[in-house]
Amino acid sequence: MALWYSLGIAFFAAIGTFLFGFDTGIATTTIAHQSWIDYMHKPSNGLTGAVVAVYIAGEAVGALTQTFIGDRLGRIRFMQLMCVIVTIGTVIQTASVNIGMFLAGRVLAGYAVGGMVATVPIYLSEISDPRVRGLIGGISGCGISFGTMMSNWVGFACGYAPHGPVQWRLPLGIQIPWGIILFIGLATFMPNSPRQLIRIGKIEQARAEFVRIRRGQLSHEVQEEFELMQAQIEYEMEREITSYREIYRLFRHRVLVSIAVQTMTSLTGVNVIQYYQTILYKSLGIGSHSILALAGVYGTVAFFSNAITTKFLTDQWGRRKMLITGLAGIVLIEIYAAVMQREFQHTDNQVGKGFAILGIYLFVVCYYGMLNSTTWLYGAEVLPIALRSKVMGLAAASHFIVNVAITEAGPSAFANIHENYYYVFVACSAFFLVIAYLYFPETKQKTLEEVAAAFGDRVVLVHETPKQASVAGDANHLESAAAGPA
């Protein structure tokens, strides 16, 4: 019973990440429609590029906003605020009468999903049973890939609509109801994070929410887990951190892992491959409708790879193995893709061109199957409660900032160094493979409080008072600081 309730919450919360995936993907087909270009009076290349750039800039600002007000508002209220803003943004995009209005809608929508995409995995990790946290938390990543898939197929279908505003307004309008639906869910049946409630001193409300989430489990097990959770959080609150310098001094390993895992996702080249796959298909002599269909298949493969591994690998195999396997696979696949494109892109060899396209599909299986859900979940669960919003906001912002840099460089890079751009991502992925092997501990089957032990931090026993634990914990941290990073 508890699992089904948690799954229901997870699917509802994943509407937030679905909006991120859909709104990111739908712009690609929107600005490609001649009807949009004509309606907007043939905007310059700079203005057209701004459709993507201002959106990602909005995402970065939204993620940083989470660091300032995420804890103050709490998980539920912060997500509700983002629901209101994303609804306004999608309405403005859909109703746009000029390029300025369209860009304003993109900024607002980007701001909202930037705040949402890092908050959803935090929220789901905090309400999950540790035995199924990979499944529950991983659903947030599946929301991203499902949104990508749907945007690709909606863009493909609307390519057959008669020339006119319906071609691009309808796909944008499909986004409008989802923020409203998520807001209603957050206001009615979705529970508050018990961990967040403990942190603000609402112990009995936290206990009631925890019992509600763990319904169907033995009462003494639920009570024991709650007491351990409460003891650890109260211990961490005794050492409340007031500056980022202090965060780095006390928790640098955990902070750097969370930020590294998000920066890593951008430096695999996933967004470059996703955005510019159409350039490759076109260079292989494929027609426009077939290109959109191939992009739809790309999104479908992404979602099903993501869903299958989230269900059958994340909790069973573990986050560390998935990250290492995914990075190693990406290194090999991107080398293969670069070689195939160099050999066959400018030839009449149709079989060879098929092998070049295969490289893109192998990449999507590996990235979405192994890394997409795992990275967002892992980045949240390695952090202590006091830092979770602050650092995840920074991590998400780093993801967006690096992403916009390498994506904006994409057209020039492909024009000048061609398929060799892949080798930039090969080198970055190989670097992070070494970092993951040396510094990323396993978190599966552990409570969020027990994860502290994997980083050498103290895990509090129930019989200890926060003050006793604080003295011991400070001694441990001084020893760790003297010894250097774990």
ZADRENMAR-684229 format. One record per residue (C-alpha): residue number from 1; x, z, y. Coordinates in nm, 2 decimals, padded with zeros to 4 digits. Last residue first. Layout:
+-----+--------+--------+--------+
|   k |      X |      Z |      Y |
+-----+--------+--------+--------+
| NUM |      X |      Z |      Y |
...
+-----+--------+--------+--------+
//
This chain:
+-----+--------+--------+--------+
|   k |      X |      Z |      Y |
+-----+--------+--------+--------+
| 486 |  03.80 |  00.12 |  01.12 |
| 485 |  03.92 |  00.09 |  01.48 |
| 484 |  04.21 |  00.32 |  01.60 |
| 483 |  04.34 |  00.63 |  01.43 |
| 482 |  04.33 |  00.84 |  01.75 |
| 481 |  03.98 |  00.73 |  01.83 |
| 480 |  03.87 |  00.81 |  01.47 |
| 479 |  04.01 |  01.16 |  01.50 |
| 478 |  03.84 |  01.22 |  01.83 |
| 477 |  03.52 |  01.09 |  01.68 |
| 476 |  03.54 |  01.33 |  01.39 |
| 475 |  03.59 |  01.62 |  01.62 |
| 474 |  03.30 |  01.51 |  01.83 |
| 473 |  03.08 |  01.50 |  01.51 |
| 472 |  03.18 |  01.85 |  01.40 |
| 471 |  03.08 |  02.00 |  01.74 |
| 470 |  02.77 |  01.78 |  01.76 |
| 469 |  02.66 |  01.88 |  01.41 |
| 468 |  02.67 |  02.25 |  01.49 |
| 467 |  02.48 |  02.18 |  01.82 |
| 466 |  02.22 |  01.96 |  01.64 |
| 465 |  02.15 |  02.24 |  01.40 |
| 464 |  02.25 |  02.18 |  01.04 |
| 463 |  02.00 |  02.24 |  00.76 |
| 462 |  01.89 |  01.88 |  00.75 |
| 461 |  02.24 |  01.73 |  00.71 |
| 460 |  02.38 |  01.51 |  00.98 |
| 459 |  02.56 |  01.19 |  00.91 |
| 458 |  02.89 |  01.17 |  01.10 |
| 457 |  03.04 |  00.84 |  01.20 |
| 456 |  03.30 |  00.66 |  00.99 |
| 455 |  03.13 |  00.32 |  01.03 |
| 454 |  02.96 |  00.32 |  00.69 |
| 453 |  02.86 |  00.68 |  00.76 |
| 452 |  02.65 |  00.58 |  01.05 |
| 451 |  02.44 |  00.35 |  00.82 |
| 450 |  02.29 |  00.68 |  00.69 |
| 449 |  02.08 |  00.71 |  01.01 |
| 448 |  01.93 |  00.36 |  00.98 |
| 447 |  01.84 |  00.45 |  00.62 |
| 446 |  02.06 |  00.28 |  00.36 |
| 445 |  01.94 |  00.04 |  00.09 |
| 444 |  02.15 | -00.24 |  00.24 |
| 443 |  02.40 | -00.16 |  00.52 |
| 442 |  02.73 | -00.31 |  00.40 |
| 441 |  03.03 | -00.29 |  00.63 |
| 440 |  03.15 | -00.57 |  00.86 |
| 439 |  03.52 | -00.52 |  00.97 |
| 438 |  03.76 | -00.70 |  00.74 |
| 437 |  03.55 | -00.97 |  00.57 |
| 436 |  03.33 | -01.02 |  00.88 |
| 435 |  03.64 | -01.06 |  01.11 |
| 434 |  03.79 | -01.31 |  00.86 |
| 433 |  03.47 | -01.51 |  00.84 |
| 432 |  03.45 | -01.49 |  01.22 |
| 431 |  03.77 | -01.68 |  01.26 |
| 430 |  03.67 | -01.94 |  01.00 |
| 429 |  03.34 | -01.99 |  01.19 |
| 428 |  03.52 | -02.05 |  01.52 |
| 427 |  03.77 | -02.29 |  01.36 |
| 426 |  03.49 | -02.49 |  01.19 |
| 425 |  03.29 | -02.48 |  01.51 |
| 424 |  03.57 | -02.65 |  01.70 |
| 423 |  03.61 | -02.89 |  01.40 |
| 422 |  03.25 | -03.01 |  01.45 |
| 421 |  03.35 | -03.15 |  01.79 |
| 420 |  03.57 | -03.39 |  01.59 |
| 419 |  03.25 | -03.59 |  01.52 |
| 418 |  03.29 | -03.77 |  01.86 |
| 417 |  03.59 | -03.65 |  02.07 |
| 416 |  03.48 | -03.82 |  02.39 |
| 415 |  03.10 | -03.91 |  02.37 |
| 414 |  03.03 | -03.62 |  02.12 |
| 413 |  03.20 | -03.37 |  02.35 |
| 412 |  03.03 | -03.51 |  02.66 |
| 411 |  02.68 | -03.48 |  02.50 |
| 410 |  02.75 | -03.14 |  02.35 |
| 409 |  02.91 | -02.95 |  02.65 |
| 408 |  02.57 | -02.83 |  02.76 |
| 407 |  02.52 | -02.70 |  02.41 |
| 406 |  02.85 | -02.52 |  02.40 |
| 405 |  02.80 | -02.34 |  02.73 |
| 404 |  02.43 | -02.28 |  02.68 |
| 403 |  02.49 | -02.11 |  02.34 |
| 402 |  02.77 | -01.89 |  02.47 |
| 401 |  02.53 | -01.75 |  02.73 |
| 400 |  02.24 | -01.72 |  02.49 |
| 399 |  02.43 | -01.54 |  02.22 |
| 398 |  02.61 | -01.31 |  02.47 |
| 397 |  02.26 | -01.23 |  02.62 |
| 396 |  02.14 | -01.14 |  02.27 |
| 395 |  02.44 | -00.91 |  02.21 |
| 394 |  02.39 | -00.74 |  02.56 |
| 393 |  02.03 | -00.68 |  02.49 |
| 392 |  02.11 | -00.56 |  02.14 |
| 391 |  02.36 | -00.32 |  02.30 |
| 390 |  02.12 | -00.15 |  02.54 |
| 389 |  01.82 | -00.15 |  02.31 |
| 388 |  02.00 |  00.00 |  02.01 |
| 387 |  02.23 |  00.23 |  02.19 |
| 386 |  02.05 |  00.57 |  02.17 |
| 385 |  01.91 |  00.48 |  01.83 |
| 384 |  02.25 |  00.43 |  01.67 |
| 383 |  02.35 |  00.06 |  01.61 |
| 382 |  02.43 | -00.11 |  01.27 |
| 381 |  02.06 | -00.18 |  01.21 |
| 380 |  02.01 | -00.40 |  01.52 |
| 379 |  02.29 | -00.66 |  01.47 |
| 378 |  02.22 | -00.66 |  01.10 |
| 377 |  01.86 | -00.77 |  01.15 |
| 376 |  01.94 | -01.05 |  01.40 |
| 375 |  02.24 | -01.17 |  01.19 |
| 374 |  02.06 | -01.16 |  00.85 |
| 373 |  01.75 | -01.36 |  00.97 |
| 372 |  01.96 | -01.67 |  01.06 |
| 371 |  02.27 | -01.62 |  00.85 |
| 370 |  02.23 | -01.70 |  00.48 |
| 369 |  01.93 | -01.94 |  00.43 |
| 368 |  01.91 | -02.06 |  00.79 |
| 367 |  02.28 | -02.14 |  00.81 |
| 366 |  02.33 | -02.26 |  00.46 |
| 365 |  02.02 | -02.47 |  00.42 |
| 364 |  02.06 | -02.61 |  00.77 |
| 363 |  02.42 | -02.71 |  00.71 |
| 362 |  02.33 | -02.89 |  00.38 |
| 361 |  02.07 | -03.08 |  00.57 |
| 360 |  02.32 | -03.19 |  00.84 |
| 359 |  02.57 | -03.30 |  00.58 |
| 358 |  02.30 | -03.49 |  00.39 |
| 357 |  02.26 | -03.71 |  00.70 |
| 356 |  02.62 | -03.83 |  00.66 |
| 355 |  02.56 | -03.88 |  00.28 |
| 354 |  02.27 | -04.11 |  00.37 |
| 353 |  02.49 | -04.30 |  00.61 |
| 352 |  02.73 | -04.36 |  00.32 |
| 351 |  02.44 | -04.50 |  00.11 |
| 350 |  02.34 | -04.72 |  00.40 |
| 349 |  02.69 | -04.87 |  00.44 |
| 348 |  02.65 | -05.09 |  00.74 |
| 347 |  02.93 | -04.91 |  00.93 |
| 346 |  02.96 | -04.72 |  01.25 |
| 345 |  02.85 | -04.37 |  01.12 |
| 344 |  03.02 | -04.42 |  00.78 |
| 343 |  03.37 | -04.28 |  00.77 |
| 342 |  03.37 | -04.06 |  01.08 |
| 341 |  03.03 | -03.93 |  01.01 |
| 340 |  03.11 | -03.84 |  00.65 |
| 339 |  03.44 | -03.67 |  00.75 |
| 338 |  03.27 | -03.46 |  01.02 |
| 337 |  02.98 | -03.36 |  00.78 |
| 336 |  03.22 | -03.25 |  00.51 |
| 335 |  03.43 | -03.04 |  00.75 |
| 334 |  03.10 | -02.89 |  00.87 |
| 333 |  02.99 | -02.82 |  00.52 |
| 332 |  03.31 | -02.64 |  00.42 |
| 331 |  03.32 | -02.41 |  00.72 |
| 330 |  02.95 | -02.35 |  00.70 |
| 329 |  02.97 | -02.24 |  00.34 |
| 328 |  03.24 | -01.98 |  00.42 |
| 327 |  03.03 | -01.85 |  00.71 |
| 326 |  02.72 | -01.82 |  00.49 |
| 325 |  02.90 | -01.66 |  00.20 |
| 324 |  03.05 | -01.39 |  00.44 |
| 323 |  02.72 | -01.32 |  00.61 |
| 322 |  02.52 | -01.31 |  00.29 |
| 321 |  02.78 | -01.08 |  00.12 |
| 320 |  02.77 | -00.84 |  00.41 |
| 319 |  02.39 | -00.83 |  00.44 |
| 318 |  02.32 | -00.73 |  00.08 |
| 317 |  02.25 | -00.90 | -00.25 |
| 316 |  01.91 | -00.74 | -00.34 |
| 315 |  01.79 | -00.65 |  00.01 |
| 314 |  01.88 | -00.98 |  00.18 |
| 313 |  01.86 | -01.19 | -00.14 |
| 312 |  01.51 | -01.26 | -00.28 |
| 311 |  01.26 | -01.24 |  00.00 |
| 310 |  01.48 | -01.32 |  00.30 |
| 309 |  01.66 | -01.58 |  00.09 |
| 308 |  01.34 | -01.77 |  00.02 |
| 307 |  01.20 | -01.74 |  00.37 |
| 306 |  01.51 | -01.87 |  00.54 |
| 305 |  01.56 | -02.17 |  00.31 |
| 304 |  01.18 | -02.24 |  00.35 |
| 303 |  01.21 | -02.23 |  00.73 |
| 302 |  01.52 | -02.44 |  00.77 |
| 301 |  01.41 | -02.70 |  00.52 |
| 300 |  01.09 | -02.74 |  00.72 |
| 299 |  01.28 | -02.77 |  01.05 |
| 298 |  01.51 | -03.04 |  00.92 |
| 297 |  01.21 | -03.22 |  00.77 |
| 296 |  01.05 | -03.23 |  01.11 |
| 295 |  01.37 | -03.36 |  01.26 |
| 294 |  01.37 | -03.63 |  01.00 |
| 293 |  01.01 | -03.71 |  01.10 |
| 292 |  01.11 | -03.73 |  01.47 |
| 291 |  01.39 | -03.97 |  01.38 |
| 290 |  01.15 | -04.18 |  01.17 |
| 289 |  00.93 | -04.22 |  01.47 |
| 288 |  01.22 | -04.34 |  01.68 |
| 287 |  01.37 | -04.58 |  01.44 |
| 286 |  01.70 | -04.51 |  01.24 |
| 285 |  02.01 | -04.72 |  01.32 |
| 284 |  02.27 | -04.46 |  01.22 |
| 283 |  02.35 | -04.40 |  01.58 |
| 282 |  01.99 | -04.30 |  01.63 |
| 281 |  02.01 | -04.04 |  01.35 |
| 280 |  02.32 | -03.90 |  01.50 |
| 279 |  02.17 | -03.87 |  01.85 |
| 278 |  01.86 | -03.71 |  01.70 |
| 277 |  02.08 | -03.44 |  01.54 |
| 276 |  02.17 | -03.35 |  01.90 |
| 275 |  01.95 | -03.04 |  01.96 |
| 274 |  01.98 | -02.90 |  01.61 |
| 273 |  02.35 | -02.97 |  01.56 |
| 272 |  02.44 | -02.83 |  01.90 |
| 271 |  02.21 | -02.53 |  01.83 |
| 270 |  02.37 | -02.45 |  01.50 |
| 269 |  02.73 | -02.49 |  01.63 |
| 268 |  02.86 | -02.20 |  01.42 |
| 267 |  02.97 | -02.06 |  01.76 |
| 266 |  02.61 | -01.97 |  01.85 |
| 265 |  02.57 | -01.75 |  01.54 |
| 264 |  02.91 | -01.58 |  01.59 |
| 263 |  02.82 | -01.46 |  01.94 |
| 262 |  02.53 | -01.27 |  01.77 |
| 261 |  02.74 | -01.11 |  01.49 |
| 260 |  03.02 | -01.03 |  01.74 |
| 259 |  02.78 | -00.83 |  01.97 |
| 258 |  02.66 | -00.61 |  01.69 |
| 257 |  03.00 | -00.57 |  01.53 |
| 256 |  03.16 | -00.49 |  01.86 |
| 255 |  02.90 | -00.22 |  01.93 |
| 254 |  02.94 | -00.06 |  01.58 |
| 253 |  03.32 | -00.06 |  01.60 |
| 252 |  03.33 |  00.06 |  01.96 |
| 251 |  03.10 |  00.36 |  01.90 |
| 250 |  03.27 |  00.65 |  02.08 |
| 249 |  03.50 |  00.48 |  02.33 |
| 248 |  03.29 |  00.17 |  02.38 |
| 247 |  02.98 |  00.36 |  02.45 |
| 246 |  03.18 |  00.59 |  02.68 |
| 245 |  03.29 |  00.29 |  02.88 |
| 244 |  02.93 |  00.16 |  02.88 |
| 243 |  02.82 |  00.47 |  03.06 |
| 242 |  02.59 |  00.77 |  03.02 |
| 241 |  02.59 |  00.84 |  02.65 |
| 240 |  02.38 |  01.13 |  02.52 |
| 239 |  02.59 |  01.35 |  02.29 |
| 238 |  02.32 |  01.61 |  02.21 |
| 237 |  02.08 |  01.30 |  02.17 |
| 236 |  02.29 |  01.19 |  01.87 |
| 235 |  02.23 |  01.52 |  01.70 |
| 234 |  01.86 |  01.50 |  01.78 |
| 233 |  01.86 |  01.15 |  01.62 |
| 232 |  02.04 |  01.27 |  01.31 |
| 231 |  01.82 |  01.57 |  01.26 |
| 230 |  01.49 |  01.38 |  01.32 |
| 229 |  01.59 |  01.11 |  01.06 |
| 228 |  01.68 |  01.37 |  00.80 |
| 227 |  01.36 |  01.55 |  00.87 |
| 226 |  01.15 |  01.23 |  00.84 |
| 225 |  01.32 |  01.13 |  00.51 |
| 224 |  01.25 |  01.47 |  00.36 |
| 223 |  00.88 |  01.46 |  00.48 |
| 222 |  00.83 |  01.11 |  00.33 |
| 221 |  00.98 |  01.21 |  00.00 |
| 220 |  00.77 |  01.53 | -00.01 |
| 219 |  00.45 |  01.33 |  00.06 |
| 218 |  00.50 |  01.08 | -00.22 |
| 217 |  00.45 |  00.73 | -00.09 |
| 216 |  00.11 |  00.56 | -00.04 |
| 215 |  00.13 |  00.56 |  00.34 |
| 214 |  00.48 |  00.53 |  00.47 |
| 213 |  00.38 |  00.37 |  00.80 |
| 212 |  00.10 |  00.63 |  00.86 |
| 211 |  00.33 |  00.92 |  00.76 |
| 210 |  00.58 |  00.79 |  01.01 |
| 209 |  00.32 |  00.75 |  01.29 |
| 208 |  00.20 |  01.11 |  01.23 |
| 207 |  00.56 |  01.24 |  01.23 |
| 206 |  00.64 |  01.06 |  01.55 |
| 205 |  00.33 |  01.20 |  01.72 |
| 204 |  00.44 |  01.54 |  01.61 |
| 203 |  00.79 |  01.49 |  01.74 |
| 202 |  00.71 |  01.35 |  02.09 |
| 201 |  01.06 |  01.44 |  02.23 |
| 200 |  01.16 |  01.11 |  02.38 |
| 199 |  01.41 |  01.03 |  02.10 |
| 198 |  01.16 |  01.14 |  01.84 |
| 197 |  00.91 |  00.88 |  01.97 |
| 196 |  01.18 |  00.61 |  01.95 |
| 195 |  01.25 |  00.70 |  01.59 |
| 194 |  00.88 |  00.70 |  01.51 |
| 193 |  00.85 |  00.34 |  01.64 |
| 192 |  00.50 |  00.30 |  01.77 |
| 191 |  00.24 |  00.17 |  01.52 |
| 190 |  00.07 | -00.17 |  01.53 |
| 189 | -00.31 | -00.14 |  01.49 |
| 188 | -00.45 | -00.18 |  01.84 |
| 187 | -00.25 | -00.25 |  02.16 |
| 186 |  00.04 | -00.42 |  01.98 |
| 185 | -00.21 | -00.64 |  01.79 |
| 184 | -00.39 | -00.73 |  02.11 |
| 183 | -00.06 | -00.82 |  02.28 |
| 182 |  00.04 | -01.03 |  01.98 |
| 181 | -00.29 | -01.23 |  02.00 |
| 180 | -00.24 | -01.28 |  02.38 |
| 179 |  00.12 | -01.40 |  02.34 |
| 178 |  00.00 | -01.64 |  02.06 |
| 177 | -00.29 | -01.80 |  02.26 |
| 176 | -00.08 | -02.01 |  02.50 |
| 175 |  00.17 | -02.18 |  02.27 |
| 174 | -00.06 | -02.46 |  02.16 |
| 173 | -00.08 | -02.56 |  02.53 |
| 172 |  00.28 | -02.69 |  02.53 |
| 171 |  00.21 | -02.92 |  02.23 |
| 170 | -00.12 | -03.04 |  02.40 |
| 169 |  00.04 | -03.10 |  02.74 |
| 168 |  00.31 | -03.34 |  02.62 |
| 167 |  00.12 | -03.63 |  02.45 |
| 166 | -00.21 | -03.52 |  02.62 |
| 165 | -00.05 | -03.62 |  02.96 |
| 164 | -00.07 | -04.00 |  02.88 |
| 163 |  00.02 | -04.27 |  02.62 |
| 162 | -00.22 | -04.23 |  02.33 |
| 161 | -00.12 | -03.97 |  02.07 |
| 160 |  00.11 | -04.09 |  01.79 |
| 159 |  00.41 | -03.90 |  01.94 |
| 158 |  00.18 | -03.60 |  01.93 |
| 157 |  00.23 | -03.58 |  01.55 |
| 156 |  00.61 | -03.58 |  01.57 |
| 155 |  00.62 | -03.32 |  01.85 |
| 154 |  00.38 | -03.10 |  01.65 |
| 153 |  00.60 | -03.14 |  01.34 |
| 152 |  00.92 | -03.04 |  01.53 |
| 151 |  00.76 | -02.75 |  01.71 |
| 150 |  00.62 | -02.62 |  01.38 |
| 149 |  00.96 | -02.62 |  01.21 |
| 148 |  01.13 | -02.45 |  01.50 |
| 147 |  00.85 | -02.18 |  01.52 |
| 146 |  00.88 | -02.12 |  01.15 |
| 145 |  01.26 | -02.09 |  01.19 |
| 144 |  01.22 | -01.82 |  01.46 |
| 143 |  00.95 | -01.64 |  01.28 |
| 142 |  01.17 | -01.63 |  00.97 |
| 141 |  01.42 | -01.44 |  01.18 |
| 140 |  01.16 | -01.17 |  01.25 |
| 139 |  01.07 | -01.17 |  00.88 |
| 138 |  01.42 | -01.05 |  00.81 |
| 137 |  01.33 | -00.70 |  00.93 |
| 136 |  01.06 | -00.65 |  00.67 |
| 135 |  01.26 | -00.82 |  00.39 |
| 134 |  01.60 | -00.67 |  00.47 |
| 133 |  01.43 | -00.34 |  00.54 |
| 132 |  01.29 | -00.33 |  00.19 |
| 131 |  01.47 | -00.03 |  00.03 |
| 130 |  01.54 |  00.12 |  00.38 |
| 129 |  01.16 |  00.16 |  00.44 |
| 128 |  01.10 | -00.02 |  00.76 |
| 127 |  00.97 |  00.11 |  01.10 |
| 126 |  01.30 |  00.11 |  01.29 |
| 125 |  01.42 | -00.22 |  01.14 |
| 124 |  01.10 | -00.38 |  01.25 |
| 123 |  01.12 | -00.26 |  01.61 |
| 122 |  01.49 | -00.36 |  01.65 |
| 121 |  01.42 | -00.70 |  01.49 |
| 120 |  01.13 | -00.75 |  01.74 |
| 119 |  01.33 | -00.63 |  02.04 |
| 118 |  01.61 | -00.90 |  02.03 |
| 117 |  01.37 | -01.19 |  02.03 |
| 116 |  01.13 | -01.04 |  02.28 |
| 115 |  01.35 | -01.00 |  02.58 |
| 114 |  01.48 | -01.36 |  02.56 |
| 113 |  01.12 | -01.47 |  02.47 |
| 112 |  01.00 | -01.33 |  02.80 |
| 111 |  01.27 | -01.47 |  03.02 |
| 110 |  01.26 | -01.81 |  02.86 |
| 109 |  00.88 | -01.83 |  02.92 |
| 108 |  00.93 | -01.73 |  03.28 |
| 107 |  01.21 | -01.98 |  03.34 |
| 106 |  01.03 | -02.26 |  03.16 |
| 105 |  00.71 | -02.20 |  03.37 |
| 104 |  00.92 | -02.23 |  03.69 |
| 103 |  01.08 | -02.55 |  03.56 |
| 102 |  00.74 | -02.71 |  03.50 |
| 101 |  00.62 | -02.61 |  03.85 |
| 100 |  00.93 | -02.77 |  04.00 |
|  99 |  00.89 | -03.08 |  03.79 |
|  98 |  00.54 | -03.15 |  03.92 |
|  97 |  00.17 | -03.10 |  03.82 |
|  96 |  00.23 | -02.84 |  03.56 |
|  95 | -00.07 | -02.70 |  03.37 |
|  94 |  00.10 | -02.67 |  03.03 |
|  93 |  00.42 | -02.53 |  03.18 |
|  92 |  00.23 | -02.28 |  03.40 |
|  91 |  00.01 | -02.16 |  03.11 |
|  90 |  00.33 | -02.12 |  02.89 |
|  89 |  00.49 | -01.90 |  03.15 |
|  88 |  00.19 | -01.68 |  03.22 |
|  87 |  00.15 | -01.62 |  02.85 |
|  86 |  00.53 | -01.55 |  02.82 |
|  85 |  00.50 | -01.29 |  03.10 |
|  84 |  00.20 | -01.11 |  02.95 |
|  83 |  00.36 | -01.10 |  02.60 |
|  82 |  00.69 | -00.98 |  02.75 |
|  81 |  00.51 | -00.68 |  02.90 |
|  80 |  00.34 | -00.61 |  02.56 |
|  79 |  00.69 | -00.62 |  02.39 |
|  78 |  00.82 | -00.36 |  02.64 |
|  77 |  00.51 | -00.15 |  02.59 |
|  76 |  00.55 | -00.14 |  02.21 |
|  75 |  00.92 | -00.09 |  02.19 |
|  74 |  00.95 |  00.19 |  02.44 |
|  73 |  00.91 |  00.16 |  02.82 |
|  72 |  01.22 |  00.35 |  02.91 |
|  71 |  01.42 |  00.24 |  02.61 |
|  70 |  01.37 | -00.13 |  02.69 |
|  69 |  01.41 | -00.09 |  03.06 |
|  68 |  01.77 | -00.15 |  03.14 |
|  67 |  01.91 | -00.31 |  02.82 |
|  66 |  01.59 | -00.51 |  02.78 |
|  65 |  01.64 | -00.67 |  03.12 |
|  64 |  01.97 | -00.81 |  02.98 |
|  63 |  01.78 | -01.00 |  02.71 |
|  62 |  01.53 | -01.13 |  02.97 |
|  61 |  01.82 | -01.24 |  03.19 |
|  60 |  01.98 | -01.43 |  02.90 |
|  59 |  01.65 | -01.59 |  02.80 |
|  58 |  01.59 | -01.70 |  03.16 |
|  57 |  01.93 | -01.87 |  03.16 |
|  56 |  01.83 | -02.04 |  02.83 |
|  55 |  01.52 | -02.18 |  02.99 |
|  54 |  01.69 | -02.27 |  03.32 |
|  53 |  01.94 | -02.49 |  03.12 |
|  52 |  01.69 | -02.66 |  02.89 |
|  51 |  01.46 | -02.80 |  03.16 |
|  50 |  01.76 | -02.82 |  03.39 |
|  49 |  01.89 | -03.11 |  03.18 |
|  48 |  01.59 | -03.31 |  03.30 |
|  47 |  01.66 | -03.21 |  03.66 |
|  46 |  02.02 | -03.32 |  03.63 |
|  45 |  01.93 | -03.64 |  03.46 |
|  44 |  01.70 | -03.72 |  03.75 |
|  43 |  01.32 | -03.69 |  03.72 |
|  42 |  01.12 | -04.00 |  03.66 |
|  41 |  00.81 | -03.92 |  03.87 |
|  40 |  00.71 | -03.61 |  03.66 |
|  39 |  00.41 | -03.80 |  03.52 |
|  38 |  00.63 | -04.10 |  03.43 |
|  37 |  00.89 | -03.89 |  03.24 |
|  36 |  00.61 | -03.69 |  03.07 |
|  35 |  00.44 | -04.01 |  02.95 |
|  34 |  00.78 | -04.15 |  02.84 |
|  33 |  00.79 | -03.86 |  02.59 |
|  32 |  01.15 | -03.74 |  02.54 |
|  31 |  01.11 | -03.44 |  02.78 |
|  30 |  00.84 | -03.30 |  02.55 |
|  29 |  01.02 | -03.37 |  02.22 |
|  28 |  01.32 | -03.15 |  02.31 |
|  27 |  01.11 | -02.90 |  02.50 |
|  26 |  00.91 | -02.82 |  02.18 |
|  25 |  01.21 | -02.66 |  02.01 |
|  24 |  01.29 | -02.37 |  02.24 |
|  23 |  00.91 | -02.29 |  02.29 |
|  22 |  00.86 | -02.30 |  01.91 |
|  21 |  01.15 | -02.09 |  01.80 |
|  20 |  01.11 | -01.82 |  02.07 |
|  19 |  00.73 | -01.82 |  02.03 |
|  18 |  00.78 | -01.76 |  01.65 |
|  17 |  01.01 | -01.47 |  01.75 |
|  16 |  00.72 | -01.29 |  01.92 |
|  15 |  00.47 | -01.39 |  01.66 |
|  14 |  00.71 | -01.21 |  01.42 |
|  13 |  00.55 | -00.88 |  01.53 |
|  12 |  00.23 | -00.99 |  01.35 |
|  11 |  00.41 | -01.09 |  01.04 |
|  10 |  00.61 | -00.76 |  01.04 |
|   9 |  00.30 | -00.54 |  01.10 |
|   8 |  00.12 | -00.70 |  00.81 |
|   7 |  00.44 | -00.67 |  00.59 |
|   6 |  00.46 | -00.30 |  00.68 |
|   5 |  00.09 | -00.25 |  00.57 |
|   4 |  00.15 | -00.44 |  00.25 |
|   3 |  00.46 | -00.23 |  00.17 |
|   2 |  00.28 |  00.10 |  00.24 |
|   1 |  00.00 |  00.00 |  00.00 |
+-----+--------+--------+--------+
//
